[in-house]
Amino acid sequence: MLDDLKWHALWTHSNCEQLVHDSLVPRGYQVFLPRVQTWNRRGATRKLAAVPMFPGYLFVKHHMDKS
């Protein structure tokens, strides 16, 4: 059964990727949310922040069926 597990891309609302990730991990799903480091500016300060590499998407390795 482990051999037929495939990666699937899940669409989420933008900025909700981490929320979906955090809700799937406790349920036993293998979730991949790639992140990249970018500079964000808030006012006069710049800060390095991790943002999703593919905004609105995350990846799940699980056996999926139509039900």
N, CA, C and O atoms as a GROMACS GRO file, in nm:
protein
  268
    1MET      N    1   0.083  -0.120   0.000
    1MET     CA    2   0.000   0.000   0.000
    1MET      C    3   0.086   0.125   0.000
    1MET      O    4   0.047   0.226  -0.058
    2LEU      N    5   0.202   0.121   0.063
    2LEU     CA    6   0.287   0.239   0.067
    2LEU      C    7   0.342   0.275  -0.070
    2LEU      O    8   0.371   0.392  -0.096
    3ASP      N    9   0.355   0.176  -0.159
    3ASP     CA   10   0.411   0.203  -0.290
    3ASP      C   11   0.313   0.278  -0.380
    3ASP      O   12   0.356   0.350  -0.471
    4ASP      N   13   0.183   0.264  -0.357
    4ASP     CA   14   0.088   0.331  -0.445
    4ASP      C   15   0.045   0.468  -0.392
    4ASP      O   16  -0.052   0.525  -0.442
    5LEU      N   17   0.114   0.521  -0.292
    5LEU     CA   18   0.086   0.656  -0.246
    5LEU      C   19   0.145   0.754  -0.344
    5LEU      O   20   0.262   0.741  -0.383
    6LYS      N   21   0.067   0.853  -0.385
    6LYS     CA   22   0.112   0.952  -0.481
    6LYS      C   23   0.100   1.092  -0.422
    6LYS      O   24   0.020   1.116  -0.331
    7TRP      N   25   0.181   1.183  -0.474
    7TRP     CA   26   0.175   1.322  -0.432
    7TRP      C   27   0.061   1.392  -0.506
    7TRP      O   28   0.044   1.374  -0.627
    8HIS      N   29  -0.014   1.472  -0.433
    8HIS     CA   30  -0.123   1.549  -0.490
    8HIS      C   31  -0.106   1.695  -0.448
    8HIS      O   32  -0.066   1.723  -0.335
    9ALA      N   33  -0.134   1.786  -0.539
    9ALA     CA   34  -0.132   1.929  -0.507
    9ALA      C   35  -0.270   1.969  -0.457
    9ALA      O   36  -0.371   1.939  -0.520
   10LEU      N   37  -0.273   2.036  -0.343
   10LEU     CA   38  -0.400   2.085  -0.288
   10LEU      C   39  -0.404   2.236  -0.302
   10LEU      O   40  -0.309   2.306  -0.266
   11TRP      N   41  -0.515   2.287  -0.354
   11TRP     CA   42  -0.534   2.430  -0.366
   11TRP      C   43  -0.596   2.482  -0.237
   11TRP      O   44  -0.690   2.422  -0.184
   12THR      N   45  -0.545   2.593  -0.187
   12THR     CA   46  -0.603   2.659  -0.069
   12THR      C   47  -0.616   2.806  -0.101
   12THR      O   48  -0.563   2.855  -0.201
   13HIS      N   49  -0.685   2.876  -0.015
   13HIS     CA   50  -0.686   3.022  -0.027
   13HIS      C   51  -0.546   3.073   0.004
   13HIS      O   52  -0.476   3.015   0.087
   14SER      N   53  -0.506   3.178  -0.063
   14SER     CA   54  -0.374   3.234  -0.039
   14SER      C   55  -0.364   3.277   0.108
   14SER      O   56  -0.460   3.330   0.164
   15ASN      N   57  -0.251   3.256   0.167
   15ASN     CA   58  -0.221   3.287   0.308
   15ASN      C   59  -0.285   3.189   0.405
   15ASN      O   60  -0.281   3.211   0.526
   16CYS      N   61  -0.344   3.081   0.356
   16CYS     CA   62  -0.402   2.978   0.443
   16CYS      C   63  -0.326   2.847   0.435
   16CYS      O   64  -0.370   2.746   0.491
   17GLU      N   65  -0.212   2.846   0.366
   17GLU     CA   66  -0.138   2.723   0.346
   17GLU      C   67  -0.094   2.661   0.479
   17GLU      O   68  -0.106   2.540   0.497
   18GLN      N   69  -0.043   2.743   0.570
   18GLN     CA   70   0.005   2.691   0.699
   18GLN      C   71  -0.111   2.638   0.782
   18GLN      O   72  -0.096   2.537   0.852
   19LEU      N   73  -0.225   2.702   0.776
   19LEU     CA   74  -0.343   2.655   0.850
   19LEU      C   75  -0.387   2.517   0.801
   19LEU      O   76  -0.418   2.430   0.882
   20VAL      N   77  -0.389   2.497   0.670
   20VAL     CA   78  -0.426   2.367   0.614
   20VAL      C   79  -0.320   2.263   0.650
   20VAL      O   80  -0.354   2.150   0.688
   21HIS      N   81  -0.193   2.301   0.640
   21HIS     CA   82  -0.082   2.211   0.678
   21HIS      C   83  -0.099   2.164   0.822
   21HIS      O   84  -0.091   2.045   0.850
   22ASP      N   85  -0.122   2.259   0.913
   22ASP     CA   86  -0.134   2.227   1.055
   22ASP      C   87  -0.258   2.143   1.087
   22ASP      O   88  -0.261   2.074   1.188
   23SER      N   89  -0.360   2.149   1.003
   23SER     CA   90  -0.480   2.067   1.028
   23SER      C   91  -0.466   1.927   0.970
   23SER      O   92  -0.531   1.834   1.017
   24LEU      N   93  -0.382   1.909   0.867
   24LEU     CA   94  -0.366   1.777   0.806
   24LEU      C   95  -0.262   1.689   0.876
   24LEU      O   96  -0.278   1.567   0.880
   25VAL      N   97  -0.158   1.749   0.930
   25VAL     CA   98  -0.050   1.671   0.993
   25VAL      C   99  -0.101   1.586   1.110
   25VAL      O  100  -0.066   1.468   1.118
   26PRO      N  101  -0.182   1.640   1.202
   26PRO     CA  102  -0.231   1.555   1.312
   26PRO      C  103  -0.321   1.439   1.266
   26PRO      O  104  -0.339   1.342   1.339
   27ARG      N  105  -0.376   1.449   1.146
   27ARG     CA  106  -0.462   1.342   1.093
   27ARG      C  107  -0.383   1.232   1.026
   27ARG      O  108  -0.440   1.134   0.978
   28GLY      N  109  -0.250   1.247   1.022
   28GLY     CA  110  -0.165   1.142   0.968
   28GLY      C  111  -0.126   1.158   0.823
   28GLY      O  112  -0.066   1.067   0.765
   29TYR      N  113  -0.157   1.270   0.763
   29TYR     CA  114  -0.119   1.293   0.624
   29TYR      C  115   0.028   1.335   0.617
   29TYR      O  116   0.078   1.402   0.708
   30GLN      N  117   0.096   1.294   0.511
   30GLN     CA  118   0.232   1.340   0.486
   30GLN      C  119   0.221   1.465   0.399
   30GLN      O  120   0.183   1.457   0.282
   31VAL      N  121   0.255   1.581   0.457
   31VAL     CA  122   0.233   1.709   0.392
   31VAL      C  123   0.366   1.777   0.365
   31VAL      O  124   0.457   1.773   0.448
   32PHE      N  125   0.378   1.839   0.248
   32PHE     CA  126   0.499   1.912   0.210
   32PHE      C  127   0.458   2.054   0.173
   32PHE      O  128   0.380   2.075   0.081
   33LEU      N  129   0.511   2.151   0.246
   33LEU     CA  130   0.485   2.292   0.220
   33LEU      C  131   0.619   2.362   0.199
   33LEU      O  132   0.681   2.408   0.295
   34PRO      N  133   0.665   2.369   0.073
   34PRO     CA  134   0.796   2.431   0.049
   34PRO      C  135   0.791   2.581   0.076
   34PRO      O  136   0.694   2.649   0.042
   35ARG      N  137   0.897   2.630   0.138
   35ARG     CA  138   0.905   2.773   0.172
   35ARG      C  139   1.035   2.831   0.121
   35ARG      O  140   1.135   2.760   0.107
   36VAL      N  141   1.034   2.960   0.094
   36VAL     CA  142   1.153   3.034   0.056
   36VAL      C  143   1.165   3.156   0.146
   36VAL      O  144   1.066   3.207   0.197
   37GLN      N  145   1.288   3.201   0.165
   37GLN     CA  146   1.314   3.319   0.247
   37GLN      C  147   1.308   3.444   0.159
   37GLN      O  148   1.374   3.450   0.055
   38THR      N  149   1.230   3.542   0.200
   38THR     CA  150   1.222   3.669   0.128
   38THR      C  151   1.226   3.782   0.228
   38THR      O  152   1.197   3.764   0.347
   39TRP      N  153   1.262   3.899   0.179
   39TRP     CA  154   1.263   4.018   0.264
   39TRP      C  155   1.126   4.083   0.260
   39TRP      O  156   1.073   4.110   0.153
   40ASN      N  157   1.070   4.109   0.378
   40ASN     CA  158   0.943   4.182   0.391
   40ASN      C  159   0.971   4.316   0.454
   40ASN      O  160   1.060   4.330   0.538
   41ARG      N  161   0.895   4.415   0.411
   41ARG     CA  162   0.912   4.548   0.468
   41ARG      C  163   0.785   4.591   0.538
   41ARG      O  164   0.677   4.591   0.478
   42ARG      N  165   0.796   4.627   0.661
   42ARG     CA  166   0.686   4.683   0.738
   42ARG      C  167   0.732   4.820   0.787
   42ARG      O  168   0.812   4.830   0.879
   43GLY      N  169   0.681   4.922   0.726
   43GLY     CA  170   0.726   5.056   0.762
   43GLY      C  171   0.869   5.076   0.719
   43GLY      O  172   0.902   5.059   0.601
   44ALA      N  173   0.955   5.112   0.814
   44ALA     CA  174   1.096   5.139   0.782
   44ALA      C  175   1.185   5.018   0.809
   44ALA      O  176   1.304   5.023   0.780
   45THR      N  177   1.130   4.910   0.862
   45THR     CA  178   1.213   4.795   0.895
   45THR      C  179   1.198   4.685   0.790
   45THR      O  180   1.092   4.666   0.732
   46ARG      N  181   1.307   4.614   0.767
   46ARG     CA  182   1.307   4.499   0.677
   46ARG      C  183   1.334   4.375   0.758
   46ARG      O  184   1.416   4.375   0.850
   47LYS      N  185   1.264   4.269   0.724
   47LYS     CA  186   1.274   4.146   0.801
   47LYS      C  187   1.273   4.027   0.705
   47LYS      O  188   1.200   4.027   0.607
   48LEU      N  189   1.355   3.927   0.734
   48LEU     CA  190   1.358   3.805   0.655
   48LEU      C  191   1.245   3.714   0.701
   48LEU      O  192   1.233   3.684   0.820
   49ALA      N  193   1.163   3.669   0.607
   49ALA     CA  194   1.048   3.587   0.642
   49ALA      C  195   1.038   3.469   0.546
   49ALA      O  196   1.075   3.478   0.430
   50ALA      N  197   0.987   3.357   0.598
   50ALA     CA  198   0.962   3.238   0.515
   50ALA      C  199   0.821   3.246   0.459
   50ALA      O  200   0.724   3.257   0.534
   51VAL      N  201   0.810   3.239   0.327
   51VAL     CA  202   0.680   3.243   0.261
   51VAL      C  203   0.667   3.118   0.173
   51VAL      O  204   0.769   3.063   0.132
   52PRO      N  205   0.546   3.074   0.144
   52PRO     CA  206   0.529   2.956   0.059
   52PRO      C  207   0.588   2.979  -0.080
   52PRO      O  208   0.573   3.085  -0.139
   53MET      N  209   0.655   2.876  -0.130
   53MET     CA  210   0.715   2.884  -0.264
   53MET      C  211   0.606   2.892  -0.370
   53MET      O  212   0.622   2.960  -0.472
   54PHE      N  213   0.496   2.821  -0.348
   54PHE     CA  214   0.382   2.822  -0.440
   54PHE      C  215   0.261   2.874  -0.363
   54PHE      O  216   0.189   2.795  -0.302
   55PRO      N  217   0.236   3.005  -0.364
   55PRO     CA  218   0.124   3.060  -0.287
   55PRO      C  219  -0.008   2.995  -0.328
   55PRO      O  220  -0.041   2.986  -0.446
   56GLY      N  221  -0.082   2.950  -0.229
   56GLY     CA  222  -0.212   2.889  -0.253
   56GLY      C  223  -0.209   2.738  -0.271
   56GLY      O  224  -0.314   2.676  -0.293
   57TYR      N  225  -0.090   2.677  -0.263
   57TYR     CA  226  -0.079   2.533  -0.284
   57TYR      C  227   0.008   2.467  -0.178
   57TYR      O  228   0.101   2.528  -0.126
   58LEU      N  229  -0.024   2.342  -0.146
   58LEU     CA  230   0.063   2.256  -0.068
   58LEU      C  231   0.046   2.116  -0.122
   58LEU      O  232  -0.046   2.089  -0.199
   59PHE      N  233   0.134   2.027  -0.082
   59PHE     CA  234   0.139   1.894  -0.142
   59PHE      C  235   0.116   1.788  -0.036
   59PHE      O  236   0.170   1.796   0.075
   60VAL      N  237   0.036   1.687  -0.071
   60VAL     CA  238   0.000   1.579   0.022
   60VAL      C  239   0.028   1.446  -0.043
   60VAL      O  240  -0.010   1.422  -0.158
   61LYS      N  241   0.095   1.358   0.031
   61LYS     CA  242   0.120   1.222  -0.017
   61LYS      C  243   0.024   1.131   0.057
   61LYS      O  244   0.037   1.106   0.177
   62HIS      N  245  -0.075   1.082  -0.017
   62HIS     CA  246  -0.179   1.002   0.045
   62HIS      C  247  -0.255   0.927  -0.064
   62HIS      O  248  -0.255   0.968  -0.180
   63HIS      N  249  -0.317   0.818  -0.027
   63HIS     CA  250  -0.402   0.744  -0.121
   63HIS      C  251  -0.534   0.820  -0.132
   63HIS      O  252  -0.607   0.833  -0.034
   64MET      N  253  -0.563   0.868  -0.251
   64MET     CA  254  -0.686   0.944  -0.273
   64MET      C  255  -0.781   0.861  -0.359
   64MET      O  256  -0.739   0.791  -0.451
   65ASP      N  257  -0.909   0.869  -0.327
   65ASP     CA  258  -1.011   0.811  -0.412
   65ASP      C  259  -1.126   0.911  -0.420
   65ASP      O  260  -1.122   1.016  -0.356
   66LYS      N  261  -1.224   0.880  -0.498
   66LYS     CA  262  -1.333   0.976  -0.521
   66LYS      C  263  -1.420   1.000  -0.398
   66LYS      O  264  -1.486   1.103  -0.388
   67SER      N  265  -1.420   0.907  -0.306
   67SER     CA  266  -1.501   0.927  -0.185
   67SER      C  267  -1.426   1.015  -0.089
   67SER      O  268  -1.477   1.044   0.019
   0.00000   0.00000   0.00000
